[in-house]
């Protein structure tokens, strides 16, 4: 087992009606907030009204910034940062899914700098030394950003999508009300489930010897499949949504990194090229890439795949896990082949060029042109 430091300062408020506590929480950080939202769904489903009501009761004024995309762009974060500065906001309250919260983290650290937030991601600027406090209200179970220090932003024009992390970017409090996810359509619910499973696998395939972390990882995947199937049959099932929401948080809040070197993350790097080039949902891209990755690196991971097959599907055959996971993705409606996402084989060269430009690689399982093409072959196979 590797040495590790375990630290997570984010407070979680979980359950029905938990947002009613937000005003008292926010008042400890000031009296002016920037509320960050996506394309307006939180207006239609009433979530934004609940947040605003809680702030008003606490005497906190606010500005609303709308327009964060599902694959968030740095220009949007720069604009939101300018609004926060101009209006004197003392905290950021993202209301939405991972893209909105990731953008809020960018704004929080950009508030105290004059340069573009993109400079943090490409290491053209010193790491932040302070950031505005973040209070997140989660509406989509997927990324785990509500309880970690990481953020991902893309530069669409340059075809780059990068992550950045700092302990300063842990949300102070995250509000997780599973009721808020009931309005999420089944396709995006499925993409979120794929996302949480991929986060789990990235850390699981770290070859470090950490038996407890591996056991927890297998249980997260098993329960994600169980509750994902229940949601497929009944999208309004509160208990299933509650479990998926907490599984997504647990998948990337540091629990699975303990005793590990940090995970491989090659699949995420590969998917970032797909989403920055074709604007597909991140979780949809991951459900295409991960089965292909497990096939290409099968010999390196046969024992770990056998462990997952046994614990998740009750089989000693390591291939059962790959097939079972693909079948699950198909059942809940997230793609497993590039053509299902509208990406045809004539895109190969464009994708490979972007992978090379971004030097996409795994921490342990190395990629080169041959590996890129082998992965793509399996993503287009029948």
N, C-alpha and C positions, 0 to 999 in steps of 0.2 A: 504494500500500500504506500502511495506517495504521501509526503508531508502536505498538509493543507491548512489554510486559515478559513474558518467559517464565520462569515459576517453578513448579516442582512438586517438593516435597520428599518425596512418598510413595515408599517403597521397595516394589517389587513382587517377591513370591516366586511364581513361576509353575510349575505342573507337578504331576505325580503325586507324592503323598507330601510335598508342601512343608510341610504343617502340622506335620510333626515338628520343624521349626525354631522353632515358635512360642514354646515355653517359654523358650529362651535369649533370644529377642528381648524377651519380656515382662518378664523378670527385671530388665532395665535400668530399668524404670519403677516397680518396687515389688514387693510380695509379696501383694497382694490385688486381685482383679479382679471386675468385674461383667460376667457373660456375658449378653448380650441375645439373645433368640431370638423367633421368631414363634409359630406355633400348634402347634409340636411336631414338624414333619416332620424336623428335624435330629436328634431323638431316635430316630425310627424308622429312619432311613437310616444311622445310625452316625457321622455327622459330628461331633455333639456329643461323643461318646465319644473321638474322636481329639483334639479340642481339650482336653478335660478331662485326658486322659492326658498330653498335652504339658505342661500346667500342673503337674500333680502331680509329674512328673519334675523340674521346675525348682523345686519347693518353693513354688509359688504357690497360695494358697487362693483361693476364689471363691464368689460368690453367683450364682444363676441367676434372671433375670427373664424370664418367659414371657408372651406374649400380644400382641405387636405385630401389628397388622392390615396387610393388603396396601396399604391407603390409610391411613397412620399418623396417629393422632390425638394432639393435644398433651397430652390428659389422661393418656395412657399414658406419654408422656415425663416428665411431672411426677411420676407415681408411681415410675417407674424412677429418677428423680433423687433422690427421697426415700430409696429403698432404698440407692442409692450413698452418700449422706451418712450414713445411719444405721449402715451397716456398714463405713465407712471405706475404701471402694474407691479405689485409686490409678490405675486404668486401666479403660477400657471395651473389651470384646471382643464386638462384634456378630457373630453367626454366622447368616447368612441372606442375603436379597436386599437390594435397594436400600432397602426400607421399614425394615428392621431397622438398616441402617447409617445412614440418615438420622435415625432416632430416637436412635441412639447419639451422633450429632453434637449433637443437641439436649441430651441428658443431659450430654455433656462440657462444654458451655458453661453449662448450668444449674447445674452442681455448685457453682460459686462465687458463685451469686446466690440471693437469697431469694424473688424474684418468679417467677411462672409463665414457662416457656420461651416461651409464646405471645407474651409481650411483646416478645421479640426480633423475631419475624416481622412484627408489626404496628407495629414501631418505637416502642413505648411504653417502651423501655428503651435505655440506652446499649449500644453494641456491646461484646461481650465483650473483656476484656483478658487472659484466660487460660482455658484449657480442659484437662480431663483428656486424657491421651494415648489415642488410639484405635488398636486393632489389629484390622483387619477380616478376617473369613473369609467369602469370597463363595461363595454357593451357587446364584445365578441370574444369568445374563448378561443385562444390560438397561441399567441406569441410568448406569453409569460413576461412581457416587458413591464407589466404592472408590479412586479416584485424583483426586478433586477436593475443593474446599472448600465445596460446596453441599449444602443439605438442604432438603427440602420436607415440610411438616406441614400437617394440616388441622384446622379447627374445624368439625366436622360440624353442630353445633347452629346455628351462624351461617351455614353455607353458604360457608365461606371456606377456600381452600387456597393457601398462600403459600410462597415460597422464601426462603432466607436464606443468605448466604455470608460466610465469614471465613477468612483464611489459617490461623487457629488450628485449623480443622476438617479440614484434610488428615489422613487417617489416617497414622500413623507408618509402618506396614507393612500391606500388604494381601496376603493369601494367596489365590491363585487356582489351585485344583485343578480342572481340567475334569471329573474323575471325580465330583465332588460334584454336578454338574449333570445327571448321567445319570438321577437319580430324579425330575427335574422333568418333569411331564407335557407332552405336545406342545402343548397349548393355551397354557400359560404360557411354554414355550420360544418359541412363535410371538409372544406378546405382548412378550417380551424383544427379539426381532429387530425387531419394529415400533418399539419404543422406541429402539433404537440408530440405526435409520434416521431416525427423526424428529429425534433430537439432531443427526444429521449435516445434515439438511436445514435445520434452524433456523439453523445457522451458515452453510451454503452460500448461502442466499438473502439473507444480508447483502450489500448491493450493493457493498461495498468491493472494490477491485481487489487480490486476493491469489491469483494463479494457482496457486501450489503448494498452498495450503490447499484450493482448489477441486478440484485434481487428486486430492489425497488423499481428499477427501470422496467423489468419484465412485468411487474404488477401494474405499472402505469399503462403499458401497452395493452395488457389483457383487459383492464377495466375500460380503456378507451374504446376497444372493440365492443365490449359488452354494452356500454352506454351509447355508443354510436349506433349500434343496431337498434336499440330501444328508441332512439330519437328518429331513426328512419321510419319506424312504424308509427311513432306518435311525437311529432315535433314540438308539441306543447307540454310534454312531460317535464314538470318542474324538477323532480329529483334527478332525472337523467341529465338535464341541463346543468344542475348544480354540480353534479359529479364531474362532468366534462370541464366545467369552468375551473374547478379546483385542480383537476389533473393537469390542465394546461399551465396553471401557475406553478405547480410542483415540478413540472418538467424542466423549467428553466429558472428556478429561484436559487440555484446553487447546491441543492440537495444531491443531485446526481454527479456533481463534479468532485465531491468529497472523496479523497483517496485516489483521484485521477490527475492526469496532467492537463486536463482541460477539454478533451474531446478532439475529434478529427476535423469536422466542419467542411470537408471537401464537397459534400453534396450541396450544402448551402451556397458555397462559392459558385458551383456549377449552376444552380438554380437562379442565382442573381443575374447571370448572363441571360437566361431565358426571360426573366421578368423585366429586365431593363430594355431588352430588344423588342419584346412582344407584348408587354404590359399584361401578362397573365397573372392571376392571383398567386401569391407566393406559395400557399398551401397546395394549390393545383399543380404548380411546378414541382414541388417536393414529392408529391405522390407519383409523378412520372420518373423522377431521377432516382429515388431511393431503391426501388426494386431492381433497376438496371445496375446500380452501384453494387448491390449485394450479389448480383450474378457475376459481374466482372471481378470482384474481389472475393469470390466464394472460397477459394482455396486458402486464402489468408485468414478467413473468419469462420471456417466450418465448425469449429468447436463452439464458438460463441453463438452461431446460428442454431446449432443443435440444442444449446441451452434454452434459447428462446422458443424453439419448436416444442421442446418438452414442457416448458412452463406456460406457454400461451395456447398451444394447440394439442398438447398431450401426445406428441410423436417424437421418436428418436431420430427421425430423418431430418437433417438440417434444411433440406429443400422445402419442407412443408411450411416453414415459417415464411419464406419468400412467396410461395404460391398462396398461402393463406392470407398474407397481408395484401397481395394484389387483389384477391377475390373480395376482401373486405372493402378496399377502396372502390372497386367496381360497384359493390352493393350500395354503398352510401352515395355514390354519384360523383366521385372525384376522379379525374383522368389518370390513366396509367400509361398512355402512349402519347407522343407528341402530336400525332394527327388528330387525336381527340381534342387537342387544344388549338387546332387549326394551323399547326406548324408542319409544313410539308418537307420532304427530303431535299428539295432544292435549297433549303435554308442551311444546309450543313456547313458550307464554307463560312458563311456569315457568323454562325455560332462559334465555330472553332477559332476564327479570328478574334472574336470578343473574349473567348476564354484565354487565349494567348496574351492578348493585350492586358488583361487583368491578372495574368499569372495565377490562374485558378489552380489550387492544389490542396491536398489534405495534409494535416499535420503528421499523419503516420502512413497513409496510403497514397503514394505519390502518383501524380498524373503527368502525362506528356501527350503529344499529338496522337500516339497510338491508343492511349487510354481514352482520350476524348472521343475518338472515332468509335472505339469499342462500346463505350457508353451510349453514344448516339445510335449505333446499330441496334442495340437492345431497346432503345426508346421508340424506334420505328418498326421493330419486328412485329409480325402478326401474332 
